[in-house]
Amino acid sequence: MENLKRFLRTVLPQFKPRRKLTVEEERLVQVAGDNNLAKVRLLLEMGVDPNAPPSGDGAALLYAADNGNLEMVKLLLDHGADVNHQCEVSGSALEAACVIGSKEVVELLLEAGADVNARSYFGGTPLGYARHFGHSEIVDLLKAHGAKEDEG
């Protein structure tokens, strides 16, 4: 029982409580996941927060990057999306772009200040994902921006 209490005291503070999303915020996450640029643009123009706490484990910027949608990523960043937001399981937009091999999205995220050495919940890094999926140009790009090799 003591081990469980110690574990909970260690792990639970890492997860911030989420407020309930508004209908518009929920819709923004959904249409970003659906790769619908026109609806993302409309919702942002209506003032919907691109940093609304994700429902489930996705955020609009993560989905845009995962879809390789350069224009949507730029639009979300221009409206204040947090380039370093980490979803609890899915990681960051930079990781998503590294997994799918979208060099243009990786470049844009790096220009916007993405943390090249951020670790996901599972300990992965953008460099590790790019290497694992065989995206050598992205590996070189990340290294040029200061990505550190995984140790161990």
Backbone as CSV, one residue per row, in Angstrom:
resi,resn,N_x,N_y,N_z,CA_x,CA_y,CA_z,C_x,C_y,C_z
1,MET,0.824,-1.199,0.000,0.000,0.000,0.000,0.871,1.268,0.000
2,GLU,1.963,1.244,0.733,2.879,2.394,0.748,3.451,2.651,-0.638
3,ASN,3.787,1.566,-1.366,4.324,1.741,-2.723,3.304,2.411,-3.629
4,LEU,2.049,2.017,-3.518,0.990,2.618,-4.331,0.851,4.098,-3.988
5,LYS,0.842,4.438,-2.722,0.733,5.844,-2.319,1.910,6.654,-2.854
6,ARG,3.116,6.107,-2.755,4.308,6.795,-3.248,4.209,6.989,-4.767
7,PHE,3.759,5.939,-5.454,3.589,6.014,-6.909,2.593,7.116,-7.271
8,LEU,1.451,7.143,-6.599,0.430,8.138,-6.907,0.915,9.559,-6.604
9,ARG,1.654,9.734,-5.529,2.201,11.059,-5.207,3.205,11.500,-6.270
10,THR,3.881,10.551,-6.895,4.881,10.864,-7.913,4.244,11.132,-9.268
11,VAL,3.284,10.296,-9.651,2.731,10.347,-11.004,1.592,11.346,-11.164
12,LEU,0.680,11.398,-10.237,-0.509,12.225,-10.418,-0.238,13.713,-10.618
13,PRO,0.732,14.307,-9.936,0.959,15.737,-10.176,1.358,16.071,-11.605
14,GLN,1.821,15.107,-12.369,2.225,15.358,-13.752,1.028,15.611,-14.650
15,PHE,-0.126,15.121,-14.253,-1.326,15.247,-15.072,-2.206,16.348,-14.515
16,LYS,-2.396,17.380,-15.313,-3.194,18.518,-14.882,-4.672,18.181,-15.056
17,PRO,-5.494,18.588,-14.107,-6.921,18.351,-14.291,-7.424,19.147,-15.493
18,ARG,-8.312,18.574,-16.230,-8.838,19.236,-17.423,-10.207,19.819,-17.126
19,ARG,-10.417,20.994,-17.675,-11.768,21.537,-17.607,-12.541,20.979,-18.794
20,LYS,-13.832,21.050,-18.710,-14.664,20.578,-19.812,-14.540,21.553,-20.979
21,LEU,-14.359,21.011,-22.162,-14.257,21.851,-23.355,-15.610,22.442,-23.715
22,THR,-15.564,23.635,-24.304,-16.790,24.185,-24.882,-17.093,23.387,-26.159
23,VAL,-18.271,23.539,-26.670,-18.645,22.847,-27.907,-17.717,23.275,-29.043
24,GLU,-17.402,24.564,-29.085,-16.539,25.087,-30.161,-15.118,24.541,-30.047
25,GLU,-14.603,24.451,-28.821,-13.249,23.910,-28.627,-13.197,22.433,-29.015
26,GLU,-14.217,21.695,-28.624,-14.300,20.277,-28.990,-14.335,20.140,-30.509
27,ARG,-15.083,21.017,-31.136,-15.208,20.977,-32.603,-13.868,21.300,-33.271
28,LEU,-13.115,22.260,-32.714,-11.813,22.601,-33.291,-10.887,21.389,-33.308
29,VAL,-10.825,20.683,-32.204,-9.982,19.486,-32.132,-10.458,18.456,-33.154
30,GLN,-11.777,18.289,-33.253,-12.340,17.302,-34.179,-12.043,17.653,-35.633
31,VAL,-12.279,18.899,-36.035,-12.082,19.248,-37.449,-10.596,19.286,-37.812
32,ALA,-9.734,19.589,-36.832,-8.293,19.493,-37.098,-7.922,18.039,-37.354
33,GLY,-8.485,17.145,-36.557,-8.244,15.716,-36.768,-8.779,15.229,-38.100
34,ASP,-9.865,15.859,-38.548,-10.455,15.510,-39.846,-9.743,16.192,-41.010
35,ASN,-8.727,17.012,-40.699,-7.930,17.704,-41.712,-8.761,18.709,-42.515
36,ASN,-9.699,19.375,-41.829,-10.596,20.318,-42.486,-10.122,21.754,-42.220
37,LEU,-9.293,22.248,-43.106,-8.684,23.564,-42.955,-9.722,24.677,-42.899
38,ALA,-10.720,24.630,-43.744,-11.725,25.699,-43.790,-12.455,25.825,-42.454
39,LYS,-12.812,24.713,-41.852,-13.532,24.766,-40.575,-12.601,25.176,-39.431
40,VAL,-11.341,24.760,-39.478,-10.373,25.204,-38.473,-10.234,26.720,-38.558
41,ARG,-10.092,27.239,-39.765,-9.957,28.691,-39.964,-11.186,29.427,-39.418
42,LEU,-12.370,28.948,-39.731,-13.605,29.575,-39.267,-13.673,29.599,-37.737
43,LEU,-13.370,28.488,-37.100,-13.429,28.432,-35.641,-12.392,29.347,-34.995
44,LEU,-11.199,29.410,-35.563,-10.180,30.315,-35.027,-10.602,31.769,-35.203
45,GLU,-11.202,32.093,-36.352,-11.680,33.454,-36.585,-12.813,33.817,-35.626
46,MET,-13.548,32.807,-35.152,-14.609,33.031,-34.155,-14.023,33.224,-32.754
47,GLY,-12.702,33.022,-32.614,-12.057,33.239,-31.329,-11.861,31.994,-30.483
48,VAL,-12.029,30.823,-31.077,-11.829,29.592,-30.321,-10.345,29.443,-29.988
49,ASP,-10.068,29.073,-28.755,-8.698,28.952,-28.256,-8.016,27.710,-28.834
50,PRO,-6.914,27.881,-29.579,-6.227,26.705,-30.130,-5.515,25.884,-29.055
51,ASN,-5.418,26.433,-27.845,-4.768,25.727,-26.741,-5.757,25.152,-25.752
52,ALA,-7.006,25.012,-26.176,-7.995,24.411,-25.286,-7.476,23.042,-24.869
53,PRO,-7.685,22.682,-23.603,-7.172,21.380,-23.169,-7.767,20.273,-24.022
54,PRO,-6.933,19.395,-24.504,-7.433,18.370,-25.419,-8.415,17.425,-24.756
55,SER,-9.357,16.974,-25.549,-10.262,15.941,-25.069,-9.655,14.631,-25.542
56,GLY,-9.693,13.638,-24.710,-8.984,12.421,-25.062,-7.507,12.738,-25.029
57,ASP,-6.796,12.435,-26.075,-5.361,12.711,-26.075,-4.928,13.351,-27.381
58,GLY,-5.602,14.382,-27.768,-5.201,15.061,-28.980,-5.444,16.542,-28.859
59,ALA,-4.644,17.310,-29.532,-4.818,18.753,-29.609,-4.804,19.127,-31.081
60,ALA,-5.403,20.273,-31.393,-5.524,20.681,-32.790,-4.172,20.714,-33.501
61,LEU,-3.148,21.289,-32.857,-1.831,21.377,-33.507,-1.223,19.992,-33.726
62,LEU,-1.389,19.110,-32.774,-0.887,17.739,-32.928,-1.537,17.072,-34.135
63,TYR,-2.845,17.206,-34.260,-3.541,16.584,-35.392,-3.124,17.205,-36.722
64,ALA,-2.957,18.522,-36.745,-2.529,19.182,-37.983,-1.157,18.670,-38.412
65,ALA,-0.247,18.543,-37.446,1.092,18.035,-37.752,1.037,16.578,-38.178
66,ASP,0.208,15.803,-37.504,0.077,14.384,-37.828,-0.500,14.179,-39.227
67,ASN,-1.291,15.142,-39.692,-1.826,15.086,-41.053,-0.853,15.676,-42.070
68,GLY,0.254,16.253,-41.589,1.208,16.874,-42.507,0.663,18.119,-43.170
69,ASN,-0.310,18.756,-42.521,-0.976,19.907,-43.120,-0.240,21.193,-42.736
70,LEU,0.703,21.583,-43.563,1.551,22.740,-43.312,0.733,24.011,-43.119
71,GLU,-0.246,24.227,-43.969,-1.050,25.443,-43.890,-1.842,25.487,-42.575
72,MET,-2.375,24.345,-42.132,-3.127,24.306,-40.879,-2.199,24.524,-39.682
73,VAL,-1.020,23.930,-39.725,-0.057,24.133,-38.648,0.282,25.616,-38.540
74,LYS,0.554,26.253,-39.676,0.878,27.687,-39.680,-0.288,28.508,-39.141
75,LEU,-1.480,28.196,-39.563,-2.677,28.914,-39.104,-2.833,28.803,-37.581
76,LEU,-2.681,27.600,-37.062,-2.811,27.398,-35.612,-1.717,28.133,-34.851
77,LEU,-0.487,28.084,-35.349,0.603,28.811,-34.705,0.351,30.316,-34.745
78,ASP,-0.138,30.805,-35.884,-0.445,32.233,-36.015,-1.533,32.676,-35.039
79,HIS,-2.369,31.743,-34.621,-3.440,32.038,-33.655,-3.038,31.669,-32.224
80,GLY,-1.746,31.436,-32.016,-1.251,31.257,-30.657,-1.160,29.844,-30.127
81,ALA,-1.257,28.837,-30.991,-1.131,27.457,-30.515,0.247,27.256,-29.883
82,ASP,0.285,26.545,-28.777,1.528,26.267,-28.049,2.327,25.210,-28.800
83,VAL,3.445,25.626,-29.379,4.256,24.735,-30.203,4.844,23.586,-29.386
84,ASN,4.957,23.746,-28.080,5.559,22.710,-27.239,4.551,21.938,-26.395
85,HIS,3.275,22.060,-26.727,2.274,21.312,-25.965,2.525,19.810,-26.105
86,GLN,2.503,19.128,-24.982,2.686,17.666,-24.978,1.367,17.000,-24.592
87,CYS,0.822,16.198,-25.481,-0.325,15.372,-25.120,0.204,14.220,-24.266
88,GLU,-0.598,13.762,-23.348,-0.128,12.770,-22.387,0.422,11.510,-23.038
89,VAL,-0.203,11.037,-24.061,0.250,9.801,-24.699,0.802,10.071,-26.096
90,SER,0.157,10.935,-26.838,0.537,11.143,-28.240,1.761,12.011,-28.440
91,GLY,2.186,12.731,-27.424,3.387,13.546,-27.543,3.110,14.917,-28.121
92,SER,4.076,15.435,-28.856,4.007,16.804,-29.378,3.781,16.818,-30.888
93,ALA,3.479,18.012,-31.373,3.323,18.183,-32.820,4.625,17.866,-33.543
94,LEU,5.760,18.248,-32.941,7.051,17.953,-33.574,7.265,16.446,-33.692
95,GLU,6.946,15.718,-32.656,7.077,14.258,-32.732,6.204,13.693,-33.845
96,ALA,4.965,14.179,-33.936,4.047,13.682,-34.973,4.614,13.936,-36.360
97,ALA,5.143,15.133,-36.581,5.715,15.462,-37.889,6.939,14.606,-38.192
98,CYS,7.706,14.277,-37.154,8.885,13.411,-37.340,8.475,11.979,-37.676
99,VAL,7.402,11.514,-37.071,6.923,10.159,-37.337,6.463,10.027,-38.782
100,ILE,5.694,11.002,-39.262,5.156,10.874,-40.626,6.157,11.318,-41.693
101,GLY,7.213,12.006,-41.276,8.240,12.410,-42.243,7.939,13.683,-42.996
102,SER,7.217,14.604,-42.360,6.905,15.874,-43.017,7.982,16.909,-42.697
103,LYS,8.975,16.996,-43.555,10.101,17.899,-43.338,9.642,19.351,-43.249
104,GLU,8.688,19.731,-44.081,8.216,21.116,-44.088,7.553,21.477,-42.762
105,VAL,6.763,20.566,-42.226,6.113,20.825,-40.944,7.160,20.860,-39.828
106,VAL,8.128,19.962,-39.869,9.205,19.959,-38.875,9.927,21.311,-38.916
107,GLU,10.268,21.786,-40.108,10.963,23.075,-40.240,10.143,24.211,-39.642
108,LEU,8.858,24.237,-39.938,7.985,25.291,-39.421,7.908,25.241,-37.894
109,LEU,7.759,24.050,-37.344,7.672,23.911,-35.888,8.984,24.328,-35.218
110,LEU,10.106,23.974,-35.821,11.398,24.383,-35.275,11.557,25.906,-35.326
111,GLU,11.154,26.507,-36.436,11.206,27.970,-36.561,10.328,28.640,-35.511
112,ALA,9.245,27.973,-35.124,8.312,28.518,-34.127,8.785,28.258,-32.697
113,GLY,9.920,27.567,-32.547,10.483,27.366,-31.221,10.215,26.019,-30.578
114,ALA,9.871,25.024,-31.371,9.637,23.696,-30.804,10.898,23.177,-30.120
115,ASP,10.719,22.547,-28.985,11.831,21.977,-28.219,12.302,20.702,-28.910
116,VAL,13.458,20.772,-29.507,13.991,19.671,-30.304,14.362,18.461,-29.441
117,ASN,14.542,18.669,-28.146,14.930,17.574,-27.262,13.850,17.170,-26.267
118,ALA,12.638,17.632,-26.472,11.546,17.273,-25.554,11.305,15.766,-25.602
119,ARG,11.011,15.207,-24.447,10.711,13.775,-24.357,9.218,13.580,-24.165
120,SER,8.687,12.583,-24.848,7.279,12.254,-24.693,7.072,11.496,-23.384
121,TYR,5.833,11.247,-23.067,5.463,10.491,-21.870,6.204,9.156,-21.814
122,PHE,6.433,8.560,-22.970,7.106,7.260,-23.039,8.620,7.390,-23.181
123,GLY,9.134,8.612,-23.157,10.577,8.825,-23.193,11.168,9.019,-24.579
124,GLY,10.348,8.994,-25.614,10.858,9.176,-26.970,11.183,10.630,-27.268
125,THR,12.012,10.827,-28.279,12.372,12.177,-28.716,12.071,12.315,-30.208
126,PRO,11.935,13.548,-30.679,11.736,13.739,-32.117,12.838,13.066,-32.941
127,LEU,14.097,13.202,-32.505,15.211,12.586,-33.221,15.069,11.064,-33.262
128,GLY,14.710,10.478,-32.147,14.531,9.027,-32.096,13.433,8.544,-33.033
129,TYR,12.311,9.302,-33.074,11.217,8.908,-33.965,11.605,9.067,-35.426
130,ALA,12.250,10.173,-35.760,12.670,10.386,-37.154,13.629,9.283,-37.594
131,ARG,14.553,8.936,-36.731,15.520,7.876,-37.057,14.786,6.525,-37.206
132,HIS,13.917,6.224,-36.249,13.210,4.941,-36.268,12.410,4.752,-37.565
133,PHE,11.794,5.829,-38.040,10.961,5.721,-39.236,11.723,6.013,-40.532
134,GLY,13.053,6.151,-40.433,13.886,6.252,-41.628,13.851,7.587,-42.337
135,HIS,13.587,8.665,-41.609,13.524,9.992,-42.229,14.861,10.709,-42.024
136,SER,15.847,10.332,-42.824,17.221,10.815,-42.633,17.352,12.329,-42.802
137,GLU,16.601,12.926,-43.709,16.673,14.386,-43.878,16.202,15.089,-42.609
138,ILE,15.185,14.532,-41.979,14.677,15.130,-40.739,15.674,14.899,-39.611
139,VAL,16.307,13.738,-39.576,17.354,13.481,-38.577,18.432,14.559,-38.698
140,ASP,18.892,14.818,-39.905,19.925,15.839,-40.130,19.438,17.228,-39.714
141,LEU,18.195,17.543,-40.036,17.609,18.836,-39.685,17.538,19.005,-38.164
142,LEU,17.085,17.973,-37.477,16.992,18.030,-36.012,18.365,18.202,-35.377
143,LYS,19.352,17.469,-35.894,20.715,17.598,-35.371,21.250,19.015,-35.600
144,ALA,20.958,19.588,-36.747,21.394,20.946,-37.044,20.765,21.962,-36.086
145,HIS,19.614,21.589,-35.495,18.926,22.454,-34.537,19.230,22.055,-33.093
146,GLY,20.260,21.231,-32.915,20.712,20.915,-31.550,20.143,19.669,-30.911
147,ALA,19.511,18.809,-31.697,18.982,17.568,-31.132,20.134,16.723,-30.597
148,LYS,19.932,16.192,-29.400,20.948,15.361,-28.771,20.625,13.891,-28.984
149,GLU,21.668,13.113,-29.160,21.502,11.660,-29.315,20.977,11.069,-28.021
150,ASP,20.106,10.071,-28.147,19.634,9.345,-26.957,20.805,8.633,-26.335
151,GLU,20.830,8.646,-25.035,21.896,7.926,-24.326,21.356,6.601,-23.829
152,GLY,22.181,5.609,-23.853,21.770,4.304,-23.322,21.650,3.357,-24.362
